[in-house]
Amino acid sequence: MSVMSLIVKNVVDLNPCSETVAASEKMAGVVKKKLVVCGGNGFLGSRICKAATARGWDVTSISRSGEPQWASVSSSPNAPLWSKSVSWQSADILKPSTYQSLLQGADAVVHSMGILLEADYKGVLSGKEPIVKGLQRAFSSTKFGTQNPLERKGNEDLTPKESDGQLTYEVMNRDSAITLAQEAAAQDVSSFVYISATAGTPILPARYITTKRDAESAIATNFPRMRNIFIRPSFLYDSSRSFTLPIAAGGFVASMINSATGNRLTWLMGAGGVKPIKADAVGEAVVEALADETVKGVVDVPDIEALATKAWRRGML
Protein backbone atom coordinates (compact mmCIF):
# COMPACT_ATOMS: atom_id res chain seq x y z
CA MET A 1 0.00 0.00 0.00
CA SER A 2 1.37 3.43 -0.95
CA VAL A 3 2.06 6.17 1.59
CA MET A 4 -0.77 8.26 0.12
CA SER A 5 -3.18 5.33 0.38
CA LEU A 6 -2.25 4.85 4.05
CA ILE A 7 -2.84 8.54 4.73
CA VAL A 8 -6.23 8.37 3.02
CA LYS A 9 -7.18 5.23 4.93
CA ASN A 10 -6.34 6.89 8.26
CA VAL A 11 -8.32 10.01 7.37
CA VAL A 12 -11.37 7.96 6.37
CA ASP A 13 -11.13 5.73 9.45
CA LEU A 14 -11.14 8.81 11.67
CA ASN A 15 -14.02 10.54 9.90
CA PRO A 16 -15.81 8.41 7.27
CA CYS A 17 -18.59 10.87 6.40
CA SER A 18 -19.46 11.17 2.71
CA GLU A 19 -17.73 14.55 2.26
CA THR A 20 -14.53 13.27 3.92
CA VAL A 21 -14.57 10.10 1.85
CA ALA A 22 -15.02 12.13 -1.34
CA ALA A 23 -12.16 14.48 -0.44
CA SER A 24 -9.91 11.59 0.55
CA GLU A 25 -10.59 9.72 -2.68
CA LYS A 26 -9.65 12.85 -4.59
CA MET A 27 -6.34 13.02 -2.67
CA ALA A 28 -5.58 9.43 -3.62
CA GLY A 29 -6.48 9.93 -7.24
CA VAL A 30 -9.37 7.46 -7.02
CA VAL A 31 -11.73 7.74 -10.00
CA LYS A 32 -15.16 9.04 -8.94
CA LYS A 33 -18.31 7.09 -9.78
CA LYS A 34 -20.17 8.54 -12.72
CA LEU A 35 -23.94 8.52 -12.29
CA VAL A 36 -26.50 9.46 -14.94
CA VAL A 37 -30.02 10.16 -13.69
CA CYS A 38 -32.72 10.30 -16.35
CA GLY A 39 -35.38 12.47 -14.79
CA GLY A 40 -32.86 14.06 -12.45
CA ASN A 41 -34.74 17.35 -12.37
CA GLY A 42 -37.87 15.76 -10.89
CA PHE A 43 -39.19 15.41 -7.34
CA LEU A 44 -37.32 12.16 -6.63
CA GLY A 45 -34.64 12.43 -9.30
CA SER A 46 -33.29 15.69 -7.87
CA ARG A 47 -32.94 14.02 -4.47
CA ILE A 48 -30.99 11.16 -6.01
CA CYS A 49 -28.67 13.72 -7.58
CA LYS A 50 -28.28 15.50 -4.23
CA ALA A 51 -27.40 12.27 -2.40
CA ALA A 52 -24.85 11.30 -5.05
CA THR A 53 -23.11 14.69 -5.06
CA ALA A 54 -22.75 14.43 -1.26
CA ARG A 55 -20.52 11.42 -1.90
CA GLY A 56 -18.43 13.25 -4.42
CA TRP A 57 -19.81 11.37 -7.42
CA ASP A 58 -19.81 12.81 -10.92
CA VAL A 59 -23.52 13.35 -11.59
CA THR A 60 -25.33 14.09 -14.84
CA SER A 61 -29.07 14.73 -15.02
CA ILE A 62 -30.98 14.16 -18.25
CA SER A 63 -34.40 15.69 -18.88
CA ARG A 64 -36.19 17.65 -21.55
CA SER A 65 -35.89 20.94 -19.66
CA GLY A 66 -32.42 20.63 -18.13
CA GLU A 67 -32.12 22.23 -14.68
CA PRO A 68 -35.17 21.96 -12.42
CA GLN A 69 -37.69 24.66 -11.70
CA TRP A 70 -36.58 24.62 -8.09
CA ALA A 71 -39.84 25.89 -6.64
CA SER A 72 -41.57 22.75 -7.97
CA VAL A 73 -39.16 20.24 -6.40
CA SER A 74 -37.92 22.02 -3.27
CA SER A 75 -38.96 24.56 -0.66
CA SER A 76 -37.08 27.39 -2.36
CA PRO A 77 -37.13 28.90 -5.87
CA ASN A 78 -33.35 29.29 -5.67
CA ALA A 79 -30.87 26.66 -6.78
CA PRO A 80 -29.21 24.92 -3.80
CA LEU A 81 -25.43 24.87 -3.52
CA TRP A 82 -25.15 21.16 -4.32
CA SER A 83 -26.82 21.71 -7.71
CA LYS A 84 -23.62 23.37 -8.96
CA SER A 85 -22.02 19.93 -8.85
CA VAL A 86 -24.56 18.43 -11.29
CA SER A 87 -24.35 18.63 -15.06
CA TRP A 88 -27.95 19.46 -16.05
CA GLN A 89 -28.39 18.21 -19.63
CA SER A 90 -31.37 18.49 -21.97
CA ALA A 91 -32.36 15.42 -23.96
CA ASP A 92 -35.46 13.47 -25.01
CA ILE A 93 -35.95 10.05 -23.41
CA LEU A 94 -37.86 8.97 -26.54
CA LYS A 95 -34.89 9.87 -28.75
CA PRO A 96 -31.87 7.79 -27.66
CA SER A 97 -29.57 9.63 -30.05
CA THR A 98 -29.99 12.75 -27.89
CA TYR A 99 -28.56 11.10 -24.76
CA GLN A 100 -26.34 8.24 -25.92
CA SER A 101 -23.15 10.27 -25.62
CA LEU A 102 -24.06 11.22 -22.04
CA LEU A 103 -24.01 7.56 -21.00
CA GLN A 104 -20.40 7.06 -22.08
CA GLY A 105 -18.20 6.09 -19.16
CA ALA A 106 -21.12 5.91 -16.73
CA ASP A 107 -20.87 3.46 -13.83
CA ALA A 108 -24.60 3.60 -13.15
CA VAL A 109 -27.77 4.86 -14.82
CA VAL A 110 -31.10 5.63 -13.14
CA HIS A 111 -34.52 5.78 -14.82
CA SER A 112 -36.75 8.13 -12.81
CA MET A 113 -39.11 9.32 -15.53
CA GLY A 114 -42.31 7.35 -15.05
CA ILE A 115 -45.72 9.05 -14.91
CA LEU A 116 -48.42 8.80 -12.26
CA LEU A 117 -51.32 10.21 -14.28
CA GLU A 118 -51.96 10.05 -18.01
CA ALA A 119 -53.37 13.00 -19.95
CA ASP A 120 -56.95 11.63 -19.86
CA TYR A 121 -56.97 11.42 -16.08
CA LYS A 122 -55.34 14.85 -15.73
CA GLY A 123 -57.91 16.25 -18.15
CA VAL A 124 -60.80 14.94 -16.05
CA LEU A 125 -59.30 16.32 -12.83
CA SER A 126 -58.72 19.73 -14.42
CA GLY A 127 -62.14 19.84 -16.07
CA LYS A 128 -60.72 19.83 -19.61
CA GLU A 129 -62.05 16.35 -20.45
CA PRO A 130 -65.63 15.02 -20.21
CA ILE A 131 -65.74 12.92 -17.04
CA VAL A 132 -67.23 9.72 -18.46
CA LYS A 133 -65.29 9.72 -21.72
CA GLY A 134 -62.03 10.70 -20.04
CA LEU A 135 -62.26 8.07 -17.31
CA GLN A 136 -63.32 5.37 -19.78
CA ARG A 137 -60.17 5.97 -21.78
CA ALA A 138 -57.97 6.40 -18.71
CA PHE A 139 -59.13 3.12 -17.16
CA SER A 140 -59.20 1.13 -20.41
CA SER A 141 -57.52 -2.25 -20.02
CA THR A 142 -55.10 -1.65 -22.88
CA LYS A 143 -53.36 1.25 -24.52
CA PHE A 144 -50.55 1.39 -27.03
CA GLY A 145 -46.98 2.06 -26.15
CA THR A 146 -44.28 2.50 -28.78
CA GLN A 147 -42.88 0.00 -31.22
CA ASN A 148 -41.16 -2.92 -29.49
CA PRO A 149 -38.11 -1.16 -27.99
CA LEU A 150 -36.05 -4.36 -28.19
CA GLU A 151 -36.55 -4.45 -31.96
CA ARG A 152 -35.49 -0.88 -32.70
CA LYS A 153 -33.11 -0.42 -35.59
CA GLY A 154 -29.98 1.60 -34.91
CA ASN A 155 -30.79 5.00 -33.41
CA GLU A 156 -34.48 4.71 -34.17
CA ASP A 157 -36.65 6.97 -32.01
CA LEU A 158 -39.47 5.63 -29.87
CA THR A 159 -42.81 6.53 -31.47
CA PRO A 160 -45.99 6.58 -29.34
CA LYS A 161 -48.66 4.53 -31.12
CA GLU A 162 -51.83 6.07 -29.67
CA SER A 163 -53.65 8.02 -32.38
CA ASP A 164 -53.11 11.32 -30.55
CA GLY A 165 -49.50 10.50 -29.62
CA GLN A 166 -50.37 10.31 -25.92
CA LEU A 167 -47.55 9.50 -23.51
CA THR A 168 -49.17 6.47 -21.93
CA TYR A 169 -47.96 4.32 -19.04
CA GLU A 170 -46.79 1.89 -21.70
CA VAL A 171 -44.61 4.59 -23.27
CA MET A 172 -43.14 6.20 -20.16
CA ASN A 173 -43.21 3.53 -17.45
CA ARG A 174 -42.28 0.61 -19.70
CA ASP A 175 -40.84 1.33 -23.14
CA SER A 176 -38.66 4.33 -22.25
CA ALA A 177 -37.15 2.36 -19.35
CA ILE A 178 -36.42 -0.72 -21.45
CA THR A 179 -34.81 1.47 -24.10
CA LEU A 180 -32.66 3.31 -21.56
CA ALA A 181 -31.52 -0.02 -20.11
CA GLN A 182 -30.72 -1.21 -23.63
CA GLU A 183 -28.63 1.89 -24.31
CA ALA A 184 -26.89 1.59 -20.93
CA ALA A 185 -26.02 -2.05 -21.59
CA ALA A 186 -24.59 -1.09 -24.98
CA GLN A 187 -22.29 1.35 -23.16
CA ASP A 188 -21.17 -1.37 -20.71
CA VAL A 189 -22.76 0.40 -17.74
CA SER A 190 -22.40 -1.90 -14.75
CA SER A 191 -25.49 -0.91 -12.72
CA PHE A 192 -29.01 0.16 -13.68
CA VAL A 193 -31.72 1.46 -11.34
CA TYR A 194 -35.38 1.55 -12.30
CA ILE A 195 -37.72 3.55 -10.06
CA SER A 196 -40.80 1.34 -9.87
CA ALA A 197 -43.55 1.29 -7.21
CA THR A 198 -44.55 -1.01 -4.38
CA ALA A 199 -48.11 -1.44 -5.72
CA GLY A 200 -50.92 0.24 -7.58
CA THR A 201 -53.92 1.91 -5.95
CA PRO A 202 -57.68 1.67 -6.57
CA ILE A 203 -57.76 5.27 -7.82
CA LEU A 204 -55.24 4.59 -10.59
CA PRO A 205 -55.63 2.44 -13.71
CA ALA A 206 -54.20 -1.07 -13.25
CA ARG A 207 -51.85 -0.38 -16.15
CA TYR A 208 -49.89 2.01 -13.93
CA ILE A 209 -48.39 -0.88 -11.99
CA THR A 210 -48.53 -3.60 -14.66
CA THR A 211 -46.38 -1.52 -17.01
CA LYS A 212 -43.82 -1.06 -14.24
CA ARG A 213 -43.74 -4.79 -13.56
CA ASP A 214 -43.42 -5.44 -17.31
CA ALA A 215 -40.42 -3.09 -17.42
CA GLU A 216 -38.77 -4.85 -14.47
CA SER A 217 -39.21 -8.24 -16.09
CA ALA A 218 -37.96 -7.15 -19.50
CA ILE A 219 -34.89 -5.41 -18.08
CA ALA A 220 -33.96 -8.33 -15.81
CA THR A 221 -34.42 -10.85 -18.63
CA ASN A 222 -32.73 -9.02 -21.48
CA PHE A 223 -29.84 -7.30 -19.69
CA PRO A 224 -28.56 -9.81 -17.11
CA ARG A 225 -24.96 -8.57 -17.30
CA MET A 226 -25.95 -5.33 -15.59
CA ARG A 227 -26.65 -5.23 -11.88
CA ASN A 228 -30.31 -4.29 -12.11
CA ILE A 229 -31.97 -2.70 -9.09
CA PHE A 230 -35.73 -2.16 -8.95
CA ILE A 231 -36.65 0.42 -6.32
CA ARG A 232 -40.28 0.03 -5.21
CA PRO A 233 -41.22 2.98 -2.98
CA SER A 234 -44.64 3.70 -1.54
CA PHE A 235 -46.21 7.17 -1.57
CA LEU A 236 -43.51 9.86 -1.45
CA TYR A 237 -43.95 12.93 0.70
CA ASP A 238 -41.94 16.03 1.60
CA SER A 239 -42.68 19.30 3.38
CA SER A 240 -41.71 21.19 0.21
CA ARG A 241 -44.88 19.76 -1.36
CA SER A 242 -47.40 20.60 1.34
CA PHE A 243 -50.23 18.74 -0.39
CA THR A 244 -48.36 15.46 0.14
CA LEU A 245 -48.40 15.81 3.95
CA PRO A 246 -52.11 15.17 4.62
CA ILE A 247 -52.05 12.33 2.07
CA ALA A 248 -49.07 10.84 3.88
CA ALA A 249 -50.83 11.25 7.24
CA GLY A 250 -53.78 9.29 5.90
CA GLY A 251 -51.38 6.73 4.51
CA PHE A 252 -49.74 6.21 7.88
CA VAL A 253 -53.14 5.53 9.47
CA ALA A 254 -54.16 3.18 6.64
CA SER A 255 -50.86 1.30 6.85
CA MET A 256 -51.30 0.79 10.60
CA ILE A 257 -54.81 -0.56 10.06
CA ASN A 258 -53.54 -2.85 7.30
CA SER A 259 -50.67 -4.03 9.47
CA ALA A 260 -53.06 -4.75 12.36
CA THR A 261 -55.01 -7.09 10.07
CA GLY A 262 -51.88 -8.95 9.03
CA ASN A 263 -51.79 -7.04 5.73
CA ARG A 264 -55.01 -8.74 4.66
CA LEU A 265 -56.30 -5.46 3.20
CA THR A 266 -53.39 -5.00 0.79
CA TRP A 267 -55.42 -6.49 -2.08
CA LEU A 268 -57.96 -3.70 -1.58
CA MET A 269 -55.77 -0.78 -0.53
CA GLY A 270 -52.75 -1.37 -2.74
CA ALA A 271 -50.00 1.17 -2.08
CA GLY A 272 -52.47 3.03 0.15
CA GLY A 273 -51.95 0.31 2.74
CA VAL A 274 -48.17 0.67 2.76
CA LYS A 275 -46.40 3.19 5.00
CA PRO A 276 -45.51 6.39 3.07
CA ILE A 277 -41.84 7.26 2.80
CA LYS A 278 -39.96 10.57 2.71
CA ALA A 279 -38.62 11.44 -0.73
CA ASP A 280 -35.16 12.29 0.64
CA ALA A 281 -34.94 8.83 2.20
CA VAL A 282 -35.57 7.18 -1.15
CA GLY A 283 -32.92 9.34 -2.81
CA GLU A 284 -30.39 8.32 -0.15
CA ALA A 285 -31.43 4.67 -0.48
CA VAL A 286 -30.90 4.66 -4.25
CA VAL A 287 -27.34 5.94 -3.88
CA GLU A 288 -26.61 3.56 -0.99
CA ALA A 289 -27.89 0.66 -3.11
CA LEU A 290 -25.55 1.64 -5.93
CA ALA A 291 -22.62 1.92 -3.52
CA ASP A 292 -23.30 -1.56 -2.09
CA GLU A 293 -22.43 -4.12 -4.76
CA THR A 294 -24.46 -6.80 -2.96
CA VAL A 295 -27.75 -5.00 -3.60
CA LYS A 296 -29.64 -6.14 -6.68
CA GLY A 297 -33.13 -7.06 -7.82
CA VAL A 298 -36.27 -5.82 -6.07
CA VAL A 299 -35.81 -3.29 -3.25
CA ASP A 300 -39.15 -2.89 -1.46
CA VAL A 301 -40.13 -0.40 1.25
CA PRO A 302 -38.49 -2.16 4.24
CA ASP A 303 -35.26 -2.50 2.25
CA ILE A 304 -35.45 1.15 1.18
CA GLU A 305 -35.79 2.20 4.80
CA ALA A 306 -32.83 0.01 5.81
CA LEU A 307 -30.64 1.45 3.05
CA ALA A 308 -31.66 5.02 3.96
CA THR A 309 -30.80 4.35 7.60
CA LYS A 310 -27.45 2.92 6.57
CA ALA A 311 -26.76 6.05 4.50
CA TRP A 312 -27.78 8.29 7.41
CA ARG A 313 -25.47 6.47 9.80
CA ARG A 314 -22.64 6.73 7.30
CA GLY A 315 -23.13 10.49 7.19
CA MET A 316 -23.24 10.76 10.99
CA LEU A 317 -19.97 8.94 11.61
Secondary structure, 3 states (H helix, E strand, C coil): CCHHHHHHHHHHHHCCCHHHHHHHHHHHCCCCCEEEEECCCCCCHHHHHHHHHCCCCEEEEEECCCCCCHHHHCCCCCCCHHHHHEEEEECCCCCHHHCHHHHCCCCEEEECCCCCCCHHHHHHHHCCCCHHHHHHHHCCCCCCCCCCHHHCCCCCCCCCCCCCCCCCHHHHHHHHHHHHHHHHHHCCCCEEEEECCCCCCCCCCCHHHHHHHHHHHHHHHHCCCCEEEEECCCCEEECCECCHHHHHHHHHHHHHHHHHCCCCCHHHHHHHHCCCEEHHHHHHHHHHHHHCCCCCEEECHHHHHHHHHHHHHHHHC
